[in-house]
Amino acid sequence: MKKTKPDTQLILRHWQEAVPNDRLAHLVRDAGRAYARALQVRLSAHDVPFGHWTFLRILWDGDGLTQRELSERAGVMEPSTFAAMKTMEALGYIERRQLPDNKKNMYVYLTPKGKALQKKLVPLAEEANHISIQGVSAQDVATTRRVLLAVLHNLAQDDPA
């Protein structure tokens, strides 16, 4: 389908030639960047920024969250969430409302247009994931998932917060 972008080719060459045995954390970060780039290119064809994808995914799982809850789940600062919500509202993807009994918090709800994006955009993410594991055995994919989940578990246990 699409050729690998020069950025991703440079990352791959770096790992193959310069630092084939560098720390796992760096490899995971770079793989994540390559995934993000593959999806970002696909989303741009639908005029959806990658940052909006993160919020849409969270809201597709359940909307009616506060902007603060969205920030926490997305792992971004509240001002970034506020700016994204303003843009997404202007695009007609979400609406923000205060509840009658709670004027302090702003709650975010998907509009029908925002909900409809799920059918268009999720297959793009699935395509990027499918491309990423071409030539990798199902057993190796399962092992990779187990290892990454163990890494997450270990780091969650170490998290002082």
Backbone torsions as a table, in degrees:
resi	resn	phi	psi	omega
1	MET	NA	-99.9	-179.0
2	LYS	-92.2	144.2	177.4
3	LYS	-74.5	153.4	176.1
4	THR	-63.4	135.4	-180.0
5	LYS	-72.9	152.1	-179.8
6	PRO	-53.1	-37.4	179.4
7	ASP	-57.6	-47.0	-177.9
8	THR	-69.1	-36.5	177.3
9	GLN	-63.8	-38.9	178.1
10	LEU	-65.5	-41.6	178.8
11	ILE	-61.6	-45.6	-179.7
12	LEU	-61.5	-47.2	-179.7
13	ARG	-61.5	-40.4	177.9
14	HIS	-56.4	-45.8	-178.5
15	TRP	-72.3	-34.7	-178.6
16	GLN	-75.4	-35.0	-171.8
17	GLU	-108.3	-46.8	-170.9
18	ALA	-85.6	-45.6	-172.6
19	VAL	-137.9	59.3	-176.2
20	PRO	-62.3	-19.4	-178.5
21	ASN	-119.2	26.0	179.6
22	ASP	-67.6	174.2	-176.6
23	ARG	-59.7	143.6	179.4
24	LEU	-57.4	-37.6	-179.4
25	ALA	-57.3	-39.9	179.9
26	HIS	-67.8	-40.7	179.1
27	LEU	-64.7	-43.2	178.7
28	VAL	-63.2	-43.1	178.3
29	ARG	-60.2	-46.8	-178.9
30	ASP	-67.5	-36.5	175.7
31	ALA	-64.5	-40.4	176.6
32	GLY	-62.6	-40.1	177.1
33	ARG	-63.8	-39.3	179.4
34	ALA	-67.6	-40.3	175.3
35	TYR	-60.3	-47.5	-178.6
36	ALA	-60.3	-42.1	179.8
37	ARG	-64.2	-44.0	179.9
38	ALA	-60.6	-40.3	179.5
39	LEU	-75.3	-40.0	-179.5
40	GLN	-57.4	-42.9	178.8
41	VAL	-61.1	-42.4	-179.3
42	ARG	-69.4	-41.5	-180.0
43	LEU	-65.5	-35.1	-177.1
44	SER	-62.2	-26.8	177.0
45	ALA	-65.6	-18.3	178.3
46	HIS	-110.8	12.6	-179.9
47	ASP	57.7	35.8	176.7
48	VAL	-113.3	115.5	177.7
49	PRO	-67.0	151.5	-179.8
50	PHE	-57.2	-37.5	179.3
51	GLY	-61.9	-32.9	177.2
52	HIS	-71.5	-32.8	178.7
53	TRP	-55.6	-45.7	-178.6
54	THR	-58.4	-47.0	-179.4
55	PHE	-68.6	-39.7	178.4
56	LEU	-60.9	-44.6	179.1
57	ARG	-57.9	-43.3	179.8
58	ILE	-64.2	-45.7	-177.4
59	LEU	-69.9	-30.7	176.4
60	TRP	-64.9	-29.3	176.6
61	ASP	-73.8	-22.6	179.0
62	GLY	164.8	114.1	-179.8
63	ASP	-93.0	-173.1	-174.7
64	GLY	86.4	19.2	178.0
65	LEU	-87.1	156.0	173.0
66	THR	-77.7	161.3	176.7
67	GLN	-60.9	-35.3	178.5
68	ARG	-64.4	-44.1	178.0
69	GLU	-61.7	-41.1	176.9
70	LEU	-61.0	-44.0	178.8
71	SER	-58.4	-46.7	-178.5
72	GLU	-63.4	-45.3	-177.9
73	ARG	-69.0	-33.4	179.7
74	ALA	-83.1	-17.0	-178.9
75	GLY	73.3	34.2	178.5
76	VAL	-126.1	163.2	-179.9
77	MET	-72.7	151.2	-177.6
78	GLU	-58.8	-38.5	177.6
79	PRO	-61.0	-35.8	177.1
80	SER	-65.9	-40.6	178.1
81	THR	-64.9	-43.5	-179.8
82	PHE	-59.0	-46.0	-179.6
83	ALA	-63.4	-43.2	179.3
84	ALA	-64.2	-40.4	-178.9
85	MET	-65.6	-38.5	177.4
86	LYS	-61.4	-45.1	180.0
87	THR	-66.5	-45.0	-179.2
88	MET	-64.5	-33.2	176.5
89	GLU	-68.1	-42.9	179.0
90	ALA	-63.2	-32.1	178.0
91	LEU	-79.1	-9.6	178.9
92	GLY	85.4	16.9	-179.5
93	TYR	-85.5	-30.4	-177.1
94	ILE	-137.9	166.0	166.2
95	GLU	-133.4	146.2	179.3
96	ARG	-110.6	135.0	-178.6
97	ARG	-140.0	150.0	169.1
98	GLN	-97.8	144.1	176.6
99	LEU	-82.8	147.5	-177.7
100	PRO	-56.5	-34.0	-177.9
101	ASP	-94.0	3.2	179.5
102	ASN	-147.5	91.0	-178.6
103	LYS	-81.8	-6.8	-177.1
104	LYS	-76.8	-44.3	-174.1
105	ASN	-94.6	147.4	174.9
106	MET	-106.1	123.5	-178.7
107	TYR	-102.2	144.1	-174.9
108	VAL	-111.9	128.7	179.8
109	TYR	-127.7	140.8	174.7
110	LEU	-72.5	143.1	171.0
111	THR	-88.6	169.6	174.2
112	PRO	-55.0	-36.5	177.9
113	LYS	-64.3	-42.0	178.1
114	GLY	-66.2	-39.4	177.5
115	LYS	-66.0	-38.6	-177.9
116	ALA	-65.6	-25.8	179.3
117	LEU	-62.0	-25.7	-178.0
118	GLN	-58.2	-42.3	-178.8
119	LYS	-67.8	-27.2	179.4
120	LYS	-85.7	-40.2	-169.2
121	LEU	-90.8	-34.6	-179.0
122	VAL	-58.9	-42.6	176.9
123	PRO	-59.8	-27.2	177.2
124	LEU	-67.6	-41.4	177.5
125	ALA	-67.4	-39.7	178.4
126	GLU	-63.4	-38.3	177.9
127	GLU	-62.9	-46.0	179.3
128	ALA	-61.5	-41.8	177.7
129	ASN	-64.0	-42.4	179.9
130	HIS	-62.1	-44.5	178.8
131	ILE	-61.3	-38.9	-175.6
132	SER	-65.5	-23.7	-177.4
133	ILE	-108.9	11.6	176.4
134	GLN	-59.0	132.4	179.5
135	GLY	80.0	2.0	178.5
136	VAL	-104.9	130.7	-177.5
137	SER	-67.3	154.2	177.3
138	ALA	-59.1	-35.9	179.2
139	GLN	-65.3	-42.2	178.6
140	ASP	-66.7	-37.8	176.7
141	VAL	-62.8	-45.0	179.1
142	ALA	-62.1	-41.4	178.6
143	THR	-64.6	-43.4	179.0
144	THR	-60.1	-44.1	178.4
145	ARG	-60.6	-45.0	180.0
146	ARG	-61.7	-43.8	-178.6
147	VAL	-65.0	-46.6	-179.2
148	LEU	-64.7	-37.8	176.0
149	LEU	-65.0	-37.9	176.3
150	ALA	-65.0	-40.5	177.5
151	VAL	-61.1	-47.9	178.2
152	LEU	-59.3	-43.8	179.0
153	HIS	-59.1	-48.8	-179.0
154	ASN	-61.0	-42.6	-179.8
155	LEU	-71.0	-33.3	176.3
156	ALA	-64.9	-37.5	177.7
157	GLN	-66.1	-29.7	-177.7
158	ASP	-86.2	-14.2	-175.8
159	ASP	-65.8	117.1	-177.6
160	PRO	-73.4	-14.1	-176.2
161	ALA	-76.3	NA	NA
